[in-house]
Amino acid sequence: MAQIDDFNTQIKPTWCPGCGNYGVWNSLKQALAEIGQEPYNTVLTYDIGCSGNMADKVNTYGFKSLHGRTVATAMGVKVANPELTVIAIGGDGGVMEEGVNHLMWAARSNMTLLSLCIIIKPSDSLKASRQ
C-alpha cells in the first residue's frame, strides 16, 4: 500500500508563500495514500496556471491540458482505461468558466472521475503588485 512519500517527487514547489496550492498538494497526496491508491494506477490531468504547476510535483501519471480542458482530458483517459483512478485538477476559471460544459458532460456521462476545482483568491501582496 502506498504511503504519502510515494507520491513525492524531487521537484520542489515554486508557488507564492501562503498559496492555497500547498494545501491542495499535500491533501491530495494524503488522500491518495489513505485510500490505498498506487501511483502507477493514478492519472492526474491539469489545467493551466498555478494549479497546472502541480503536475511535476506529484508522482503519478500526469497530463497538462489546455485551459478549460482538464475535465475533457480526464474523460478521455477514463474512456481509454476505465480501471485507472482519474482526477481532473484546475482553477476556478478553467473548471467553472471555460470548461464548465465539459464538467456537465462528465456528470451526464456518469463517469467515475474526480474533479478538483481550486478557488483562486489573490493574496494581498499580489493585488498590491497589480495596482
C-alpha positions, 0 to 999 in steps of 0.5 A: 500500500502506498504511503504519502512519500510515494507520491513525492517527487524531487521537484520542489514547489515554486508557488507564492508563500501562503498559496492555497496550492500547498494545501491542495498538494499535500491533501491530495497526496494524503488522500491518495495514500489513505485510500490505498491508491498506487501511483502507477494506477493514478492519472492526474490531468491539469489545467493551466496556471498555478494549479497546472504547476502541480503536475511535476510535483506529484508522482503519478501519471500526469497530463497538462491540458489546455485551459478549460480542458482538464475535465475533457482530458480526464474523460478521455483517459477514463474512456481509454482505461476505465480501471485507472483512478482519474482526477481532473485538477484546475482553477476556478476559471478553467473548471467553472468558466471555460470548461464548465460544459465539459464538467456537465458532460462528465456528470451526464456521462456518469463517469467515475472521475474526480474533479478538483476545482481550486478557488483562486483568491489573490493574496494581498501582496499580489493585488498590491503588485497589480495596482 
